[in-house]
């Protein structure tokens, strides 16, 4: 009987959560058109459904709140009046209260379970007081720990941190606490890290991470099994090429088709629509713009595009931070917009689309844009460039300073976005899912932030190349084209090696030099194997020793201590069983440019 009740409770939480997401969209639409009777009826119906569901399971407080809102809406329907802003606010507050009550269901049982289990030490993490977007910084720290250690518990919960319900302190329980403590202390935005002694644990009030249902864990396990099958097939293919008869090869082809079908099915099952996070944006924009005293709207396109659920978790925080920045820093107040002959209503547009097998999400605002002179001045004051470089630096290079940890042009602390810090967190979050971020801006016209990433994180398409006798994998997200050129095609401009390609002057890098591999010049081929790499709207030529072509590979996290090497994002196994490192092309490009390393 207990298992049956638990199943019904989980079903209630899942269905109620879906209803609340639907309500968020409907109530925003109703606020825009308060006289729409169809939307009002649908909102009324959903609250009536939640009331009935909660009454069945004896959740009296949820039943009471739903009933109160239902009665309010019924009076509006009967009177023929339109919903006022005050009533809309009351509906939203009721929705928030119901959401919090639902999230707390079952927590007491979880606490009892945790108390009875052996405990690892608790690490108390205190962020700097004026840090912008503490939730984003906390997520970066959590992801860094997860690469080395299994996190047992987090307080506030994982879901609360992701939704921004955190100030400047949080707790994590995991083993190897001393090693983890040293790692955290070296990260940006940390004020203090302390290991809580056993007698002090009561004050930490650790709670379970929650939110991960069994079906998701099984899907992850299934994805890993499919990945192992892909690797084993690649190894079998290599073996049978060397020594295999026709019959074996025919069986292998059948095996390949079966794996391909299984891979496609698993990938489809894991796909979730972007609407799961996009649908939360209208409510977020409404609440935050109202708090700041600004008027604005948001348009969303491409919410029906589906991506891997693990990718959705990785990009949720960056999207929220970028929208927050657009509201707080981008969109002007009404008086300023009037002076600029703009519409009083500021506009944010979120667009998602597929591009060459990847996904591109753009966040655009029609606000004041980024002051490039202020960025350049601050970069100079921080010693990031010399006076002689000021006149020659490009617009792209100026905007790239915004992604440096701790870089900000804001002098005042904003209650919403701190001191404007946070784009470095967005960049790191995108890099962690194999993506990149870029900015386009125009003064008094607005800003567009573009996020490009693969549709899936588990199995990606890479291009294999050789350099200095070693094998490397480059994510196809960044590979624009490949070609072979004569060494005489290379030139020098301001002591830098460049190549002129279709009337464009592109900087040139040799992969063996970039990776610090000693190369025997006598064996260097005069016909160069070249790749045009496009990273964050910046293009350059990468010269390698040999092309091995593209293929789908399974991405595995780097084991310690390799996970501390910034040039790599992961590792995979190729056909002959050889491990192959996957390069972090955005990181390599950025570091080589600003470390002033020659090719």
N, C-alpha and C positions, 0 to 999 in steps of 0.2 A: 504493500500500500504506500509506503514511504517513497519508493521509486516512482510510483504513479504520480503522487503529489508533486514531486520534484520536477517531473517531466512537464506537468501542467504549468508550474510556476515559470519554468524556462520558456515555455511557449507564450505565456502571458507577457513576460518581459520583452520577448522578441517582437511580438505583434504590437504591443503598446508602443515600443520604440518606433516601429514603422508608422504607426498612426500619428505620433508626435511630429515626425519628420514631414509627413503629409500636411499636418495642421500648420506647420511653420510656413510652408509655401502658400497655403490657402489664405491664412490670416493676412499675410503681406499683400496678396492680391485683393483681399477684401478692403484693406486700408486704402489702396489706390482707388477702388470703386466701391464705396460703402453701400451703394444702392443695389448691388448685384445679389438678387434673392437666391439664385442658384448656388452661389458660393456659400452664402449664409446658411442655407439648408444643409449643404455638405458638411460644414463645420459643426453644425448642431448634431448631425447624425453621428459624426465621429466621437464627439464627447459622450453621446448617449451610449455608444458601443463600449467605450472605455469604462463608463460607469457600470454597465452590466457585467463586464469581464471582471472588474475589481470586486464587485459585490459577490460574485460566485466564489472567489478565493478569499473572501473576508478581509480585503484590504480597505478598511472603512474610511481612512483619511483620503485615499485616492478617490473613492466613491463620493465622498462629501464634496471635494473640490470640483469634480466633474459635474455633479448635480447642480452646484451653485452656478457654474458657467452655463450649463444647459438651460437653467431657469432664466438667466439673464438674456440669453439669445432668444428664448421663446417669447419673452416679453417684447423684444425688438421686432420679431417676426409678426406678432399679433398687432402691435401698434402701427406697423408700417414705417417706423422711423429708420434712420440710418445710424450705423454704429459710429459713435464719437471716438475721438482719439483716446479719451479716458477709458472707455470700455475696451478698446483694442489693447491698451496697456494692461488692463485687468485680465484679459484673456491670456496674454503672454505670460503674466506673472503666475497665473494658474498652471499654464503649461510647464513653466520652469519648476514649480513646486511638485507637480506630478512626476516630472523627469527625475528630480532628486530623490523622491520617495521610491521610485522604481529602481534606481541605481543602488539604494540601500537594502533592497530585499535580499535576504540570505547572508548579509555581511556578518551577523552575529555567529551564525553556524561556521562561517569561514574562519572567524577569529578563534573559535574554540578548537578548530582543526589545527590551526597554525600553532597554538599554544602547546599542544600535545606533542609536536614534532621537535626533533633536535634543531637547535638554532645556531646559525652562524652569527658573527658579530655584525653590529649595525654601524654604518658609516653616515655621519651627519655632515651634510654639504651646505655651506653658507655661501650664497652668491654675493657679489658686490652690490651695495645698496642702490646705486643709480643705473644698474645694468638695464639695457633695453630688452624687452621681451624675455623675461626670466623663464617662461615655459619652453621657449625655443632653445635657450642655453641648456636647460635641464635635459631636454631630449637629446641634444648632442652628447652630453656627458653619459646619459643612459646607453646610447648606441655604442659609444666608445668602450664602456664597461662590458657590454654584451658580446663584443668581439673577442673578449678574453675570458669571460666568466659568466656563468649562469646566475642571473639575478633572482633571488628567492622572493623578496618582497620589496615594495616601494610605498612610501607615504609622502605626499598624497598619492593616490592610486595612479596607475598609468593613464587611465582614461581622463582623470581630473587634470593631470599635467598637460595632456594633449589638447584639452579644451581650454587651457589657460588658467585653471583654478590653482594657482601657485603664487607665492610671494617671492621670498628670497632664501627660503630654507626648505630642504627636503632630505629624506632619509632613504638609504638603500641597504638591504641586507644581502650579503654574499660572502662566500669563502674567500680565502687569500686576501683578507681585508687590508693588510699592510701594503701589499703590492699595488692593489687598486688605489689605495690612498695616495701613494706616491705618484701614480699616473694622473689622478685627478688634479693634484696640486700643481701640475705643470700646464694645465689647460687655462684658456682665457676666461676672464670674468669670475674667478674663484677668490673669495675672501678668506675662507677657512675650511679645512677638512679635518674632521675629528672622528676617531673610533669610539663609539659609545660602550662603556663598560656594562657588564651584565646587570648591575644594580641600578643603572641609569635607564635601562631599556623602557621602563614604564613611561618615561617622558617622551620617548620617540614615537609611541603610539603607532607602531607599524601595522599596515593593513595589506591584504593580498592584492596582487596586481589585477586579478579578475579580467573579465571581458573576453577571454579566449575560450571559445566553445570547443568541444571535442571534435566536431566535424571539421573545423579549421585545422586542428592539429593533424587529423588524419589526412587531410588534403596536402599539407606540407610533407608528411611522410610519404604519401603517394608520389608527390612531385620528386622527392629525392630518389625514390626507387626508379622512376622513369629516367631520371638523370644518370643513374648508374647503368641502366640498360643502354642508353645512348653511348656511354663511354665504352662499355663492353663490345657493342656492335662495331664501333670504330676500330677497336683493337683486333676484332675478328677479321674485319675487312683488310687490314694491313697484313695479317698473317696469311690469309688466303690469296692475296695478290702474289705473295712470294712462293707459296706452295699449296695449291688447291686445284682440284679438278672441277669439271663443269657441274657435276651433281651438287658438290658443296656450295658452289657459287649460286646455284638456283635456290637452294634452301636459304642461303644468306639473303637473297633478294626478298624472299617471302618474309623472313625475319625482320628485314628492314621496313617493309610495308606495315607489318603488325606494330612495330615500335612507333612508327610514324603516326598510325591511327590512335594508338594509346596516348602518345604525347599530345596530339591535337585535342583529344577528349578531356584529358586532365587540364590542359591549358584553358579550355572552354569553361569547365566547371569552376575554375579559379577566377574567372573573369567577373568583375563587378562594375556597374556603371559609375561614371564620375559623378552622377547626380547624388550619390550617397554623401559626398562632401559639398558639391556645388549648391545643393538645395539649402544648405545652412547659411550661405552667404547673404541672401536678402535680409534675413533677420539680423545677422551680425552688422551689416551696413546700417540698417535702420536704427539699432540700439546705439551704436557707437557715434554715428553722425548726430543723433539726437542729443547725446551726452555732450558733444563738442559744440552744439549749436550751429551745425552746418546742414544744408539741404542737398541731398544727392540721391541718385537712383543707381541701380545696377542692372545691366543686361548680361545674360548668360547664354552662350551658344556652345553646342557640342556636348551637353551634359549626358547624352545617351551613349557616348563612346565608352566602350568597356576596356578596362585594364586589369592586370593581375592585382589581386587583393593586397599582396605585399607591397606593390608599388604605390597603391592608394594610401597605405599607412605612411609611406615615406614622404609623400608630397603634400599631405594634409597640412602639416605645420608651416612649410614654406609658403603655401598659398594664403593661409590666414595672415601671416606676417606681412606679405606683400600688399594684401588688401588693407590691412591696418595702416601701413605706411602711406598708401594712396589716400586714405581718409584723413589721416593726421597731418602728413607733410605735403601731399600733392594737391588736393582740392582746396581752393581758397575759400575764405569766408565770403558771404554775400556781398559785402561792401566792396571788397577787392575785385570780385568778379564783375560788378557793375562798372567799376572804373576801367576795366579791361574790355568792356563791351561784350561780356560773355553772358550766357544764360545763367540766371541765379541758381538753377538746379545743376549741381555738379554731376558728372557721369563717370561711372566705372564700368568697364566692359571686360568680361572674362570669356575667352574663346579657346576651345579645344579642337584640335584637328589632327588627322594622321598625315605624316610627311615621311615618305620613303620607309615605311614600316616602323617608324618611331611615332611618338606622340609629342605634339607641340602645344603648350598652354601659354597663352598671352594674357597678361593683366594690364589693361590700358586705362589711364585716367586723363581727363581733359583739364588738368590743373596747371600749376605754375611751372612745372618742369624742374630740372635740376640745375642749380647755379654752378656751371662748370668752372667759372673763375674762382668761386669760393672753394671748390674741391681742389683746384690746382694750388691755390694759396696755402690751404691746410697741408697738402702733400709736401710742399716746399718747407713749411714750418716744421714738419715732423721729420725732415731730412730724407724723404723718400726719393727726391730728385734734386739735381744741382741746378744752379741758376742758368747755366749754359744750355740746359735741356728744355727750359720752359718754352722757348719759341718753336722748338721742333716737335714737341709732343703732340700726338694726335688726339682727337676727341674720344676715340675708343680707349686709348691708354689712360686718359684722365678719368673716365668713368670706372675703369677697372680698379682705381684706388679705393672705391667705395666697398670693395669686397675684402679689404685687408682688415683683420681682427682689430677692433678698437678704433677704427677710423670713423670719424663723424665730423660734419661741419656745424652741428648744432651746439650752441653755447648753453642753452637752457635745457633743464630736465623737463621732458614732457611726461605727464601722468599716463599717457597712452603708450608711447614708444620710447620711454627713457630719454636718452640723448641721441636717438636716431640709430643706435647700434643694432645690428641684426642681419644685414645683408651677407656678412661672412657666415652666419649660421645657415642662411638660405643656400649659399654656395656649397657649404659642406654637406648639407642634407641632400642636395642634388647630386653631388659627386658620389655620395654613398650608394645611390641607386643607378650609377653609371650615366648620369645626365650632366647637363651644363646650363648655365644661366647667362643671359645677356640683357643689356639695357640700351634703349634708344630714347632720347629725350630732346625736346625743343622748348626753348624758353617761352613761357606763357601759352604754350600749345598743349603740353602734357608729356607723359612718360609711358613707355611700354616696356614691361619686363617680360622676357621670353624664357620659358623653361622647356628644354628639349631632353627627352629621355626615352629609353627603350620601353616597349609595352610590357615586357616581363623581365624580372630580375634573375630568375633561376636558370633559364636557358636563353642565351643570347647569340647573336651572329657576330663573329669576329673575323678579322683577316690575319692569317698567320704569316709572319715574316722572319727572316734570319738576319742576325747581325753579330759579327765577331764570333761566329761558330755557335751562337745560342739562338734559341727559338723564343719568339715573343708573340703575344696575341694583342691586336688592336681592336677595340670595339668599333663595329661598322657604323655606329652612330656618327663617328667623327671622320670617317674615310670618304672623301669626295670623289677621288678618281686615282687610278694608278697608270703609270706609263714608264717607258724606258727612254732615257736621253743620253746624249754623249756628254762626257765630262767637260768638253769645250763649251757647253752651254752655260756653265756657271760663270758668274761675274762677281766683282766685289764693289760694294757701295759703302763708303764710310767705314772701311775695314771689316765689313760684315759680308758673308757669303750670301749671294742672292741669285735668283733665277728669274728670267723674263719669260712669262708664260701668258700667251694671248693678251699682250699689251699690259699685263699686270706684273709688278715687281714684287716677288715673294721671297721672304727670308728663307734660308736653307739651313737645315739641321741634319747631321749624320747620326743615326740612331746609336751606332757603336760609340761615338764620342759622348752623346748625351747620357748614355748609361755607364760611361766610364770604362768601356771595354778597350783593352789595348789591341789595336788593329795593325796587321802587317801590311804596310803600304805597298809592298812588292806584289801582293796578291790582289790588290784592289782592282776591281774591274773598271775599265774605261767606259763601258756602257752602264749607266747608273739606273738602278731600280728606284723609281721615285713615286711618292704618294703625296697627293694634295690633302692636307688635313684641315678641317674647318672646326675651330673650337671657339665657342662664345663669339661668333660673328667675326672671327679673325682667322685668316688663312695663311698657311706656310707649307713649305715642301719638306718632307721627311725622306731622307735617302737611306735605304736598307741594302743588305747584301743580296737577298734573294726573296722572291715571292713564293708562298706556298698555297695561296688561294684562300677563299672564304669557307666557313663552315659553322654549323650550330655547335655550341659547346655548353657544358654545364659549369656554372660558376660556383666555386667553392671559396669560403673565407680563408684568408691566409693564417696559418698557424703562427704562434709566437716562436721566435722573435721577429719573423718576417712581417708581421702586421704593423710593425713600427716604421717600416720603410715606405716613405711617402710616394715613391714612384709607381707602386703597384696597388691595384684595387682588388685583386683576387687571383685565383689560380685555377687551372683546368688541366684535364688529362687528355692528351691527343692519342692518335691511332696506335702508336707503338708502345703506349703506356708511359710515355715521358711526360713529366709535369711541365706545364707551360705557364709562365707568369703573364697576367693581363695588365697592360700598362694604363696608368692614369694620365691620359693625354692632356686634359686641361691643366692638371697640376704641374706636369713636366714643362708645358709651354710657359705657364705663368712664372715658375721658378727660374727657368733659364733666362727669361726676358729680364727679370728684375735682379737676378744675381749677376747679370752682365757676363754670362759664361759664353765664350766664343765657341764656334762649331768646329 
